[in-house]
Amino acid sequence: MSEEQEKDKTAGELPSEQHEKQVSDTDSISSTATGHESNPDAKDSVFEEKLEKQASEQIQESQSPDQAASGVKPDPTAPEQKLETEKTDEKKEVQKEQDIQLESKPVPAAAETEGHTDATKEVSVTAETEKPKRAPLTEEEKAARIQAAAEARAARAKSAEGGGEASTGAEPAAARPPRARVREEGAGDAAEKPERPARAPRVKADEEPPKPKEPSPKQPVLDQLVALLKTEIAEEAVEEAFINEMNDHLPTVTVKNEHWLAAADLLRKHGDWSCDYLRNLSGTDQETHLEVIYHLINLNTRAEVAVRVKTDREAPSIASVTPIWPTADWNEREVYDLLGIDFPGHPDLRRIMMPDDWVGHPLRKDYVPLDSEV
């Protein structure tokens, strides 16, 4: 017989031997149980022996080869102890992770505030307990205070009877309260100190002082015009001269009413000026007086000037320049119609906008309409 066949026969015999062993064990258990049916205590002991035998077999199966060779009997409670140890280790690891998470979380501001408040309360309570108590006044101190209060009351009553301020100055310093004496002494010192002069406003380091205003580019034109009128007309012919910066630095002069007609003729016919075009003529009410503004242009040199002439409100009158500049015709009629300024020398001075029977001049500031619906 070959080696392989012997191995197969051996493998087949082993299960049969195990089967016979199990059958014999079963028979013995059953016979024992049958024999002890009449005795319940014996029956329980048989089952307990059987359970102990099965437990010992399980322990022997779980025993390592080294333990089996050495002949050391295993501890029946070892598996349970091992299980409990593993559970305890797992609980410790979970608790450790929770502690780490709690430490990593930020502490709420409210908790910090409460802790700080509690510490402050403890400090304040300690300070109050450690504060030295005030010693009670002696009889002599009480008597001195009562006497000082009585003297102060008597001094105030005396000053009230004597007439106030005069007697108040004579009140003894000891009778006055300490704060009043300090205030009076401080007031005297303040009266003796001289007043300090006001300081000039400080200029910041990064701020530059304001630069002087540059002269107007048309200032020479204004100077020449003023010199011409004073030389050719009269020294007092010009009342005022300035540069109107808002109107493109326009040279502007104010000529007296009695010299206006001669000045207009000079500006129209002078060789250097030759203001041959009257661009505009307008009137205005300045409340204190009425005035007319003339805008003159030299079409050859493009030189431009403005002349203002004032007149009285009660009897306004300015010489007409229609004979010099014919374009002044309708402009003077409009000023006459709306402001009531008379222009002697005008060829046809009459209303141009309002009806002939209209009462008053609508552009005057003292104008009151007769018909409220108009």
NORHU-V260172 format. One record per pair of residues at least 6 apart in sequence whose ideal C-beta (glycine too) atoms are under 7 Angstrom apart, sorted by the first residue. I is the first residue (numbers start at 1). GAP is how many residues later the second one is. Records with the same first field share a line. If there is no record, write none. Layout:
I = GAP / GAP
//
This chain:
29 = 21
32 = 14
33 = 10 / 13
36 = 6 / 7 / 10
55 = 21
59 = 15 / 17
63 = 11
67 = 7
151 = 24
152 = 23
155 = 16 / 17 / 20
158 = 9
159 = 8 / 9 / 12
173 = 8
203 = 6
216 = 27 / 29 / 33
217 = 32
218 = 25 / 31 / 33
219 = 24
221 = 30 / 82
222 = 19 / 21 / 29
225 = 26 / 28 / 80
226 = 12 / 15 / 27
229 = 8 / 9 / 24 / 26 / 34
230 = 7 / 8
232 = 34
233 = 26 / 29 / 30 / 33
234 = 25
236 = 20
237 = 18 / 19 / 22 / 26
238 = 15 / 17
239 = 15 / 17
240 = 14
241 = 12
242 = 10
243 = 6 / 8
244 = 6 / 8 / 62
250 = 54 / 56
251 = 54
252 = 54 / 56
253 = 54
254 = 54
255 = 8 / 52 / 54
257 = 52 / 53 / 54 / 61
260 = 49 / 58 / 59
261 = 58
264 = 57 / 60
265 = 59
267 = 6 / 8 / 29
268 = 7 / 8 / 56
273 = 25
274 = 24 / 26
275 = 21 / 22 / 23
276 = 22 / 23
277 = 20 / 22
278 = 16 / 18 / 47 / 49 / 50
279 = 16 / 18
280 = 15
281 = 11 / 13 / 47 / 50 / 51
282 = 11
283 = 7 / 9 / 52 / 56 / 58
284 = 7
285 = 54 / 78 / 79 / 80
287 = 78
289 = 21 / 22 / 23 / 24
290 = 21 / 23 / 26 / 49 / 51
291 = 17 / 18 / 19 / 20
292 = 17 / 26 / 43 / 49
293 = 13 / 15
294 = 12 / 13
295 = 11
296 = 9 / 11
297 = 7
309 = 9
311 = 6 / 7 / 30
316 = 24 / 25 / 26
317 = 24 / 25 / 27
318 = 23 / 25
319 = 25 / 26
320 = 12 / 23 / 24 / 25 / 26
321 = 7
322 = 6 / 7 / 10 / 24 / 25
323 = 22
330 = 22
332 = 11 / 14 / 17
333 = 16 / 17 / 19
334 = 18 / 19
335 = 6
336 = 6 / 7 / 13
337 = 14 / 15 / 16 / 17
338 = 15 / 23 / 24 / 25
339 = 22 / 24 / 25
340 = 21 / 24
343 = 6
351 = 7
359 = 11
360 = 7
361 = 6
//
